[in-house]
Amino acid sequence: MQQRRIDHRVDVVQNRLILNPDEYQIDGDLLKISGSWVEGRQKVQAYYRIDTKKEKESLKKIATVKTLIVTGKAAAIQAPTNENQFDYRNFMLSKKVVNTIQISKLEVSSVRPNLGLAARIFAATHSLRKQILNHFAKMPAPLSGYSQILLLGYYAQNFSQQIEQINKLGLLHLFSLSGMHVFYLLGATRFVLGYMHVTRETCDDVILLLLPFYAILGGLSSSLVRAVMMAWLTILSNKFWNNTLNGIDAEAIVLLLHLFYSPALVLSMGAQLSYLLTFVLMTGKRMSKFKLGLKMNGYSLPLILWHTFRWNILTIGIAILIVPLFEWVIIPSVLIGVLMPHLTFLCNKILFLITKGIEITAALPLNIVFGKPPLICVLFWIGLMFALEIATNKKVIYLMGLTSYLLIGGMIKFPLHDEIVFLDIGQGDCTLLNDDSIAR
């Protein structure tokens, strides 16, 4: 699909959108669609206001790939109107989407899309993903939310509160590393096939075929694509060249391929944390859980501050405790709860207690709004972490890091000059006067 940005709003009349059943959401009366625009030859984000309850119920039942006949207006996704506001344009660019369509009239065509063999297989996989999502949605909360986000890369609306609490605690990197469950699934597959007396060579062939399908089932999130491709390359190199590919080399190859496919991926916090912290995990295999947790916090903190502007005082301690909890309790509970129905209640109870603990901890008034540090400082702090890997006198680097964090935080909180900031608040403009003499 070509990425051609529409500079001026254009009319769209009776155009076709190819919709996969797992690529739409209904929020109240708003239908959100991520579909392939046939006439525009690109993927777009589209929105439609549902008129009636009957139409809403009909749209909810879409379970196979459909062709939508739409009329409306197409335009480029707009840049944020305020400095440091969430950049939705860059977020969608990382998904190779640059335009949006505001639909005024929508009709679901009864004619099946004319797809080639590869496209039909792809569409069938999306249909299966939709069925699994519906199955997970019927499970008790919070197991339903955890299973959807960790196994299928889908953020359910009823799980948004838990995501916000995890974000407050600075633990989003755990979901950036959510691809770690791929290795559990690989182990389970090998165990089952081995129990059936399937040879290791045949087992590798099966896994090489299944991994790409699972990447599609998982929503092709950056963390999942990284985990799947790294596992796929490692198995492939061992099978055909009798040489197990080094984990760091595999990650480097996958990163290059990923960036070649979507250069804007580098703008995504999830992708940044996923690749960086996977590298940290691979280089810290011999470290204790305590030291590894500190190391992961050191690497993730600059990126978290750059994207979210805040930090929780308890983040370091909680992250050290929750990393093994995530690896040995949360992921196994999700997998067991999904695959073994007679243990669903027990696994859901475990996840409920963990979620309750996160909720109580996130409610504590320990969240510090640090502000957005300059990009040069983010690079400097990450550079300090790399310097710690080879430095002999680590105390100097620790002192430089602590001093720079305090200095930059102080400069953001107590600017040395007056500021006049104009804000777009949606219904008009707002003017903010920041007098440094008052601040001091």
C-alpha positions in Angstrom: 0.0 0.0 0.0 1.3 3.5 -0.9 1.5 6.2 1.8 0.2 9.3 0.0 -0.7 12.2 2.3 -3.8 14.1 1.3 -2.9 17.8 1.8 -6.4 19.2 1.3 -9.7 17.7 2.4 -11.3 15.8 -0.5 -14.7 14.3 -1.1 -15.0 10.5 -1.0 -18.1 9.2 -2.8 -19.1 5.5 -2.9 -15.5 4.3 -2.2 -14.6 0.9 -0.9 -12.9 0.1 2.4 -11.8 -3.5 3.0 -12.4 -4.2 6.7 -11.0 -7.1 8.7 -13.3 -8.1 11.5 -10.7 -7.5 14.2 -9.8 -4.0 13.0 -12.8 -2.0 14.2 -14.1 -0.7 17.6 -17.5 0.6 18.7 -17.3 3.3 21.4 -20.9 4.4 22.2 -22.2 5.6 18.8 -18.7 6.1 17.3 -17.4 3.4 14.9 -13.6 3.4 14.6 -12.2 1.6 11.5 -8.7 0.7 10.4 -9.2 -0.5 6.8 -7.7 -0.6 3.4 -9.0 2.1 1.1 -9.2 0.5 -2.3 -9.4 3.7 -4.5 -6.8 5.5 -2.4 -4.5 2.4 -2.4 -3.5 2.8 1.2 -4.6 1.9 4.8 -6.6 4.6 6.5 -8.2 5.4 9.9 -11.9 6.0 9.5 -14.7 7.2 11.8 -18.5 7.0 11.5 -21.4 8.1 13.8 -23.9 5.2 14.1 -27.4 6.4 13.5 -29.6 3.6 15.1 -29.3 0.9 17.6 -30.2 -1.7 14.9 -27.3 -0.5 12.8 -25.0 -0.8 15.8 -26.0 -4.3 16.5 -25.6 -5.2 12.9 -22.0 -3.8 12.8 -21.1 -5.7 16.0 -21.9 -9.0 14.2 -19.2 -8.5 11.6 -17.0 -11.6 11.9 -15.5 -12.0 8.4 -13.7 -9.6 6.0 -16.2 -7.2 4.5 -16.3 -4.5 1.9 -17.7 -1.2 3.1 -19.1 1.3 0.7 -18.4 4.8 2.2 -19.1 8.4 1.4 -17.4 11.2 3.3 -14.3 13.4 3.4 -10.7 12.3 3.5 -7.8 14.3 4.9 -4.4 13.9 6.3 -4.1 13.2 10.1 -3.4 16.5 11.7 -0.3 17.3 13.8 -0.9 18.2 17.5 -1.9 21.8 18.1 0.0 22.1 21.3 3.7 21.6 22.1 4.4 18.2 23.8 0.8 17.1 23.2 0.3 13.4 22.3 1.3 13.2 18.6 -1.4 11.0 17.1 0.0 11.6 13.6 3.3 10.1 14.5 1.6 7.2 16.3 -0.4 6.4 13.2 2.6 6.9 11.0 4.3 4.1 12.9 1.4 1.9 11.7 1.9 3.2 8.1 -1.3 5.3 8.2 -1.3 8.9 7.2 -4.9 9.8 6.2 -8.3 9.6 7.8 -11.8 9.5 6.5 -14.8 11.0 8.2 -17.7 8.8 7.0 -21.1 10.4 6.5 -22.7 7.4 4.9 -21.8 3.7 5.3 -23.1 0.5 3.7 -21.9 -3.0 4.3 -21.7 -4.6 0.8 -23.1 -8.1 0.3 -20.4 -8.8 -2.3 -17.4 -10.6 -0.9 -14.1 -8.9 -1.6 -12.1 -10.4 -4.5 -8.9 -11.5 -2.7 -5.9 -13.5 -3.8 -4.8 -16.7 -2.0 -2.4 -14.9 0.3 -5.0 -12.2 1.1 -7.6 -14.9 1.8 -5.2 -16.7 4.3 -4.5 -13.3 5.9 -8.2 -12.5 6.1 -9.0 -16.0 7.6 -6.4 -15.3 10.3 -8.0 -12.0 11.1 -11.4 -13.7 11.4 -9.9 -16.3 13.7 -8.4 -13.5 15.8 -11.8 -11.9 16.1 -13.4 -15.2 17.3 -10.6 -15.6 19.9 -11.1 -12.0 21.0 -14.8 -12.6 21.5 -14.0 -15.7 23.5 -11.5 -13.9 25.7 -14.1 -11.1 26.3 -16.5 -13.6 27.8 -13.9 -14.6 30.5 -14.1 -12.9 33.9 -12.2 -9.7 34.5 -9.3 -9.1 34.8 -8.3 -12.3 33.0 -10.2 -11.1 29.9 -8.2 -7.9 29.7 -4.8 -9.5 30.4 -5.4 -12.3 27.9 -6.4 -9.8 25.1 -3.5 -7.5 25.6 -0.7 -10.0 26.3 -1.8 -12.8 23.9 -3.5 -10.8 21.1 -2.1 -7.3 21.5 -5.6 -5.8 21.8 -6.4 -3.0 24.3 -9.9 -3.6 25.5 -11.8 -0.4 26.5 -12.8 -2.0 29.9 -9.0 -2.5 30.6 -8.0 1.1 30.0 -8.1 1.9 33.8 -5.6 -0.8 34.6 -3.3 0.4 31.8 -3.5 3.9 33.2 -2.5 2.6 36.7 0.4 0.6 35.2 1.4 3.8 33.3 1.4 5.8 36.6 3.8 3.3 38.2 6.1 3.5 35.2 5.7 -0.2 34.4 4.7 0.0 30.8 8.0 -1.6 29.8 6.6 -4.9 31.0 4.0 -4.7 28.2 6.7 -3.6 25.8 8.4 -6.9 26.6 5.1 -8.8 26.4 6.6 -10.8 23.6 8.3 -12.9 26.3 5.2 -15.1 26.4 6.2 -16.3 22.9 9.0 -18.4 24.5 6.4 -20.0 26.9 4.3 -20.9 23.9 7.3 -22.3 22.0 8.2 -24.4 25.1 4.6 -25.7 25.4 4.5 -26.5 21.6 7.8 -28.5 21.8 6.5 -30.3 24.9 3.2 -31.4 23.3 4.9 -32.4 20.0 7.6 -34.3 21.9 4.9 -36.1 23.9 3.4 -37.1 20.6 6.8 -38.5 19.6 7.3 -35.9 16.8 11.0 -35.5 15.9 12.8 -32.2 16.7 13.3 -31.4 13.0 9.6 -31.8 12.3 8.8 -29.8 15.4 11.0 -26.9 14.1 9.2 -27.0 10.7 5.8 -26.7 12.5 7.0 -23.8 14.6 8.5 -22.0 11.6 5.0 -22.2 9.9 3.0 -21.3 13.0 5.0 -18.3 14.2 4.0 -15.9 11.3 0.4 -16.8 11.8 0.7 -16.1 15.5 2.2 -12.7 14.7 -1.0 -11.8 12.8 -3.2 -13.2 15.6 -1.3 -11.0 18.0 -2.1 -7.9 16.1 1.4 -7.4 14.7 2.4 -5.2 17.6 6.1 -4.2 17.6 7.0 -6.2 20.7 5.3 -9.3 19.3 6.9 -9.0 15.9 10.3 -8.6 17.6 9.8 -11.7 19.7 8.4 -13.8 16.8 11.0 -12.8 14.3 13.9 -13.3 16.7 12.6 -16.8 17.6 12.0 -17.6 13.9 15.5 -16.5 12.8 17.1 -18.4 15.6 15.3 -21.6 14.7 15.9 -21.1 11.0 19.7 -20.5 11.4 20.0 -23.6 13.6 18.0 -25.7 11.1 19.7 -24.8 7.8 23.1 -23.6 8.9 23.5 -25.7 12.0 24.5 -22.5 13.8 22.4 -20.9 16.6 22.2 -17.2 15.9 23.3 -15.0 18.7 20.4 -13.3 20.4 21.9 -9.8 20.0 22.6 -10.5 16.3 19.0 -11.7 15.8 17.6 -8.6 17.5 19.8 -6.4 15.3 18.6 -8.1 12.1 14.9 -7.9 13.2 15.3 -4.2 14.1 16.8 -3.4 10.7 14.0 -5.3 8.9 11.4 -3.6 11.1 12.7 -0.1 10.4 13.0 -0.9 6.7 9.3 -1.8 6.7 8.2 1.1 8.9 10.9 3.8 9.6 8.4 5.7 11.8 8.6 2.8 14.3 11.5 4.6 15.9 9.0 7.3 17.1 7.0 4.7 19.2 7.7 4.4 22.9 6.6 0.8 22.9 9.0 -0.1 20.2 11.8 1.9 21.8 11.4 0.2 25.1 10.9 -3.2 23.6 14.1 -3.3 21.6 16.2 -1.5 24.2 15.1 -3.5 27.2 15.3 -6.8 25.3 18.9 -5.9 24.7 19.4 -5.2 28.4 17.8 -8.5 29.3 20.1 -10.4 26.9 23.2 -8.7 28.2 22.2 -9.2 31.9 21.4 -12.9 32.0 24.0 -13.6 34.7 22.9 -10.7 36.9 20.7 -11.1 39.9 17.1 -10.1 39.7 17.7 -7.1 41.9 20.6 -5.7 39.8 18.8 -6.5 36.5 15.7 -4.6 37.8 17.8 -1.6 38.6 19.5 -1.8 35.2 16.2 -1.9 33.4 14.9 1.1 35.3 18.0 3.0 34.5 17.6 2.4 30.8 13.8 2.9 30.7 13.6 6.1 32.9 14.9 8.6 30.2 12.5 7.3 27.6 9.5 7.2 30.0 10.3 10.8 31.0 10.6 11.8 27.4 7.2 10.4 26.5 5.1 10.7 29.7 6.9 13.5 31.6 6.4 11.8 35.0 7.9 9.3 37.4 6.7 7.4 40.4 8.9 7.3 43.5 8.0 3.6 44.0 8.8 2.7 40.4 12.3 1.3 41.0 11.3 -0.9 44.0 8.1 -2.1 42.4 9.8 -2.9 39.1 12.4 -5.1 40.9 9.6 -7.0 42.5 7.2 -7.2 39.6 9.6 -8.3 36.9 9.8 -11.9 38.3 6.2 -11.6 39.3 5.3 -10.8 35.7 7.5 -13.6 34.3 6.6 -16.3 36.7 3.0 -15.5 37.8 1.1 -13.1 35.5 2.0 -14.7 32.1 1.7 -18.3 33.4 -1.7 -17.4 35.0 -2.9 -15.9 31.7 -1.8 -18.9 29.7 -3.1 -21.5 32.1 -6.4 -19.5 32.6 -7.0 -19.4 28.9 -5.9 -23.0 28.0 -7.3 -24.8 31.1 -11.0 -23.8 31.7 -11.2 -25.7 35.0 -8.4 -23.5 36.4 -9.8 -20.2 35.0 -11.4 -19.1 38.3 -8.1 -19.7 40.3 -6.0 -17.9 37.7 -8.4 -15.0 37.5 -8.3 -14.7 41.3 -4.5 -14.4 41.2 -4.7 -11.7 38.6 -7.4 -9.9 40.5 -5.2 -9.7 43.6 -2.2 -8.5 41.5 -4.4 -5.9 39.8 -5.8 -4.7 43.2 -2.3 -4.3 44.5 -1.3 -2.2 41.4 -4.5 -0.1 41.9 -3.8 0.6 45.6 -0.1 1.4 44.9 -1.0 3.7 41.9 -3.4 5.6 44.1 -0.7 6.7 46.5 0.3 10.4 46.0 3.9 9.5 45.0 3.7 10.5 41.3 6.2 13.2 40.4 5.5 15.3 37.3 9.1 15.8 36.1 8.4 17.5 32.8 9.8 16.8 29.4 13.6 16.8 29.4 15.6 17.9 26.3 16.3 15.2 23.8 20.1 15.7 24.3 19.6 14.9 28.0 17.7 11.7 27.2 20.5 10.5 24.9 23.1 11.5 27.6 21.3 9.5 30.3 21.1 6.4 28.1 24.8 6.9 27.1 25.6 7.0 30.9 23.9 3.6 31.2 26.0 2.2 28.4 29.1 3.7 30.0 28.4 1.8 33.2 28.9 -1.4 31.2 32.6 -0.7 30.7 33.5 1.9 33.3 35.9 1.0 36.1 35.0 4.0 38.3 31.2 3.7 38.4 30.8 6.2 41.2 31.6 9.1 38.9 28.9 8.0 36.4 26.4 7.6 39.2 27.2 11.1 40.4 26.9 12.6 36.9 23.5 10.9 36.4 22.1 12.0 39.8 23.3 15.5 39.4 22.0 15.9 35.8 18.6 14.5 36.8 18.3 17.0 39.7 19.6 19.8 37.6 17.3 19.3 34.6 14.3 18.7 36.9 15.0 21.9 38.7 15.4 23.9 35.5 12.1 22.6 34.2 10.3 23.3 37.5 11.9 26.7 38.1 12.7 28.3 34.7 15.1 31.2 34.6 12.9 33.3 32.4 9.3 34.3 32.0 7.1 32.4 29.6 3.9 33.1 27.7 2.3 29.9 26.4 -0.7 29.8 24.1 -2.8 26.6 24.4 -5.4 25.2 22.1 -8.1 23.7 24.4 -10.4 22.6 21.6 -13.1 25.3 22.1 -10.7 28.3 21.9 -7.3 29.5 22.8 -5.9 29.8 26.4 -3.0 31.9 27.5 -0.7 30.8 30.3 1.7 33.3 31.9 4.6 31.8 33.8 6.4 34.4 35.9 9.6 33.0 37.2 9.8 35.5 40.1 6.4 34.1 41.3 7.6 30.5 40.8 10.6 31.2 43.0 
